[in-house]
Amino acid sequence: MSDVDFQVFYKEKETEQSWKQLVRIVSGLASPKRKLCVSIAHAFVREQMDDIDVVIFMVQRGENRYSFRTQTECALRYIGFALIAIRLEEKHPEMYIQLMCAEKGHGYGRRLMNFIQQLATTHDNIEFVTLSSLAHTINFYRKLGFTHFEPKNGLMEEDHKLITPAAEKVSEYIFHNTIAVLEHPEMSQFIALLLEEKLTADKETKELWDSTQEGYVMAMKITK
């Protein structure tokens, strides 16, 4: 396998012009033709750029590609990216993953998440990495060590006692979309439990289908 590298860009360190160029690159990577962001609307990706502080690209050495940073041809191929918001104003400062996309079937998603966790340890104030998971990606994030809690609300640093056994029952299932989750008796019961416990991104959500569109809160405590 070719080497995988990571490029990190902080909004506060970029010029207005260079940040706009990053937005265009992210928009291109999120195009349905690239198939990096499965089940994510292209327009949604562009909207997230207004609220983020960090862009991470995961690149692989390969065919010659154009690099906006060096304005030259370079042997890089984009295989994933992440959009990050740094929330220092919270009671427990967090690095919130607005969006993470990677090519499927090669373990790139896991490698990208591992890098994000490592990056979080370099920020002295960051205590947690947090995200809102789609219903069909919950098991992926749980296998990486994420659980269902909200540090900003002062809640526990691990699952509620009702969540863990329910999550373990469905932990080995793999789902590719929301419909598959809703059609699965045990998994649909699990996300109904998350809704009941208000472990949803939108606390006003009351309907199961609506909760699948907003996502479910997950977090991981950073060990330094």
C-alpha positions in Angstrom: 0.0 0.0 0.0 1.2 3.5 -0.8 2.1 5.8 2.1 -0.8 7.7 3.6 -0.1 11.3 4.8 -2.2 13.9 6.5 -2.5 17.6 5.8 -3.9 19.9 8.5 -5.1 23.4 7.8 -6.3 25.9 10.6 -8.7 28.6 9.5 -7.0 31.1 11.7 -3.7 30.6 9.9 -5.1 30.8 6.4 -5.7 33.8 4.2 -9.3 34.5 3.0 -8.2 33.4 -0.4 -6.5 30.2 0.6 -9.5 29.2 2.8 -11.8 29.7 -0.1 -9.6 27.4 -2.1 -9.8 24.8 0.6 -13.6 25.1 0.5 -13.5 24.4 -3.2 -11.3 21.4 -2.7 -13.6 20.0 0.0 -16.6 20.6 -2.2 -15.0 18.7 -5.0 -14.1 15.8 -2.8 -17.7 15.7 -1.5 -19.1 15.4 -5.0 -21.2 12.2 -5.5 -18.8 11.2 -8.3 -15.9 10.8 -5.8 -18.0 8.5 -3.5 -16.2 9.7 -0.4 -19.2 11.0 1.4 -21.8 8.2 1.2 -25.3 9.2 2.4 -24.2 12.9 2.8 -25.8 15.6 0.7 -23.3 17.7 -1.3 -24.9 20.9 -0.2 -24.6 19.9 3.5 -20.9 19.6 3.2 -20.5 23.1 1.8 -22.7 24.5 4.7 -20.4 23.0 7.3 -17.5 25.1 6.1 -18.9 28.2 7.8 -18.6 26.6 11.2 -15.3 24.8 11.2 -11.8 25.7 12.4 -9.7 22.8 10.9 -9.6 20.9 7.6 -7.8 17.6 7.5 -7.0 15.9 4.2 -5.8 12.3 4.1 -3.7 11.8 1.0 -2.0 8.9 -0.7 1.1 9.0 -2.9 0.0 8.1 -6.4 -0.5 9.8 -9.7 0.6 13.4 -10.3 -2.0 15.8 -8.9 -2.2 19.5 -8.5 -1.4 21.0 -5.1 -2.9 24.3 -4.3 -0.5 24.9 -1.4 2.7 24.6 -3.6 1.1 25.6 -6.9 2.9 22.7 -8.5 2.2 19.2 -9.6 2.6 16.6 -6.9 2.1 12.9 -6.5 -0.9 13.0 -4.2 -4.4 11.5 -4.3 -7.1 12.6 -1.8 -8.6 9.6 -0.1 -10.4 11.3 2.8 -11.0 14.5 4.7 -12.4 15.7 8.0 -14.0 19.0 9.0 -13.4 20.0 12.7 -14.8 22.6 15.0 -12.7 23.4 18.1 -15.1 24.4 21.0 -13.0 25.9 23.7 -15.9 27.8 25.3 -17.6 24.6 26.5 -17.3 23.5 30.1 -15.2 20.6 28.9 -13.4 21.9 25.7 -13.9 19.5 22.8 -12.9 18.9 19.2 -16.1 18.3 17.4 -16.1 16.4 14.1 -18.5 18.1 11.8 -17.9 15.7 9.0 -15.5 12.8 8.2 -15.4 11.1 4.8 -13.0 8.5 3.4 -12.8 5.9 0.7 -14.5 2.7 1.7 -13.1 -0.8 2.2 -9.4 0.0 3.0 -9.5 1.0 6.6 -9.0 4.7 5.7 -11.9 5.8 8.0 -10.2 4.2 11.0 -6.8 5.7 10.1 -8.3 9.2 9.7 -10.1 8.9 13.1 -6.9 7.8 14.7 -5.1 10.8 13.4 -7.9 13.1 14.6 -7.6 11.6 18.1 -3.8 12.1 18.0 -4.3 15.7 16.8 -6.6 16.3 19.8 -3.8 15.3 22.2 -1.6 18.1 20.8 -4.1 20.8 22.0 -3.6 21.3 25.8 -7.2 22.4 26.5 -9.1 19.7 24.5 -10.6 17.0 26.8 -13.0 15.2 24.3 -13.5 14.4 20.7 -17.2 14.5 19.9 -19.5 13.9 16.9 -23.0 13.3 15.8 -23.3 9.9 14.2 -25.8 8.8 11.5 -27.8 5.8 12.6 -25.9 3.4 10.3 -22.5 4.5 11.4 -23.0 4.2 15.2 -21.4 0.7 15.3 -18.3 2.0 13.4 -17.7 4.7 15.9 -18.3 2.5 18.9 -15.7 0.1 17.7 -13.3 3.1 17.7 -14.0 3.8 21.3 -16.8 6.3 21.1 -19.8 6.0 23.5 -23.1 7.9 23.9 -22.6 10.8 26.3 -22.3 14.6 26.2 -19.4 16.2 28.0 -20.8 19.7 27.5 -23.9 18.8 29.6 -21.7 17.5 32.4 -22.9 14.0 31.9 -20.9 10.8 32.6 -17.9 9.9 30.6 -19.4 6.6 29.4 -22.7 5.1 28.4 -25.8 5.3 30.5 -26.3 2.0 32.2 -29.2 1.2 29.8 -27.2 2.0 26.7 -24.3 -0.4 27.0 -26.2 -3.7 27.0 -28.5 -2.5 24.2 -25.4 -1.5 22.1 -23.7 -4.8 22.7 -26.7 -6.7 21.2 -26.3 -4.9 17.9 -22.5 -4.3 17.9 -21.7 -6.8 15.2 -24.2 -5.6 12.6 -23.2 -3.6 9.6 -25.6 -1.2 8.0 -25.2 0.8 4.8 -28.1 3.3 5.2 -30.8 4.5 7.4 -33.6 2.4 5.9 -31.6 -0.8 6.8 -31.4 0.4 10.4 -35.1 1.1 10.7 -35.9 -2.3 9.2 -33.8 -4.1 11.7 -35.8 -4.9 14.9 -33.0 -4.7 17.4 -31.1 -1.7 15.9 -34.3 0.3 15.5 -35.1 -0.4 19.2 -31.6 0.8 20.1 -31.9 4.1 18.3 -35.4 4.5 19.9 -33.6 4.2 23.2 -31.1 6.9 22.2 -34.1 9.1 21.3 -35.8 8.4 24.6 -32.6 9.3 26.5 -32.3 12.5 24.5 -28.9 11.4 23.1 -29.8 13.0 19.8 -28.1 16.0 18.2 -31.5 17.9 18.2 -33.0 17.7 21.7 -36.4 18.8 20.3 -36.6 15.7 18.1 -39.5 13.4 19.0 -39.9 11.2 16.0 -37.7 8.2 15.2 -37.2 9.1 11.6 -36.4 12.7 12.4 -33.7 11.6 14.9 -32.0 9.5 12.1 -31.7 12.7 10.1 -30.2 14.8 12.9 -27.8 12.2 14.3 -26.9 10.8 17.7 -24.3 12.3 20.1 -21.1 10.4 20.7 -17.9 11.3 22.5 -14.5 10.0 23.5 -12.3 11.3 26.4 -8.8 12.2 25.3 -6.0 10.6 27.2 -2.7 12.6 27.2 
